[in-house]
Amino acid sequence: MPIFEISTRDGATIIDGEYFQIIMVAYRDFEDESQEIDNFIVRICDEDDEISVTFVPKIDEQEGPTLGGRTRHGREIHYYISKSDGRIIRKHYAR
C-alpha cells in the first residue's frame, strides 16, 4: 500500500498505520523543538529504506521567500526515519 491513498468516493485521505507511526516519530521530535505545527507545511516522501518528513515554515505575504528555510515561524527541519525500525536516522536544518 502506498503511504497515501486518495479515496475517489468521498475525497478522504487514507494513511497506512505503519507509515503514520513513522510520521509521528518525526512529529514528536519536531514538538521538542518548540515549534508550532500550525505555522508549517509537512512534506512526506517514501524513499527506498526510509521515509523523509520535512517541516517547512509558512511564509507570510509581507515576508517573501528567504534563503536557508527560515521564516519568522521557525526553521525548516528534515527528518529521515528508518522503515525497518522506525528510528530517526538523521535530522538536519535547511541552510
N, C-alpha and C positions, 0 to 999 in steps of 0.2 A: 504494500500500500504506500502511495506517495505521502509525503509529510502532510500536505493539504489536499483535500478533495472538495471541490465546489459542487454542491448539490444543485442540479438544474431545476428540481421540483420547487423548492422553497427558498433558494438563494443562500442556504446555510453553508458555513464553512466548517468542515469536519477535520479535526486534528487527531491523528493516531496517538493513543495514550502513551506509548513508548517515547515518541518524539516530544510530546507535551512535557514529560518528566525531564527530558534533556533541556528543553527551553527554560524550564523552571530553575534548573541549576544556574544558568546564566542570570536569570532574573533575581534570584536570591543574592548573588554576589553584587549585581547592579544596585540593589537596595542598600547594601552595605556602603556603597559609595555616596550615600545620602543624596541621590538624585531623585527627582520627581518624574515618574513614568509618564504622567500626563503631558510633559514637555518633550517627549521623544517619539520617534517612529522606530519600529522594530523591524529589522530585515533578517530573514532566516534563509539560509542556503544549505541544501543537502549535498555534502561532498562525499568522497569515497569512504573514508573511515571516521568522518566527523561531521558534526553539524556546526555551522558558524552562525552565531547570533550577534547582530550588531545593533547597538542602541545609538541612533542618530538624533542629535538635538534638533528640535524645530527651529526654524529661522523666522524671526519677526519681520514684518514688512519694512519697518524702519531700519532694520539691521543690515539686510542684504547678505549675500554669500561671504563666507570668511575662509581663509586658509587654515588648515590644521584641525578642522572638525570641531571647533569650539564656538559656541554662541553664548548669549547671556544665560541660557538654560543649563549649560554644562558642556562636558567634553564627549566626543564620540568614542564609544568603547566597543572593541571587538572581542568576542569570546569564541573559542574553538573547543567544542565538547566532544569527547570520545563516544562513539556509538557503542563500543564494546563494554565500557564500564561506567559511563555517564559522568566522568570527571572532567574538570577543566584542564585541557592540555596546555593551552596558552591563552593569554589575555594581553591586549595592547590597546593603547590610545592612539587615535589618529594624530598625525603630525602635520 
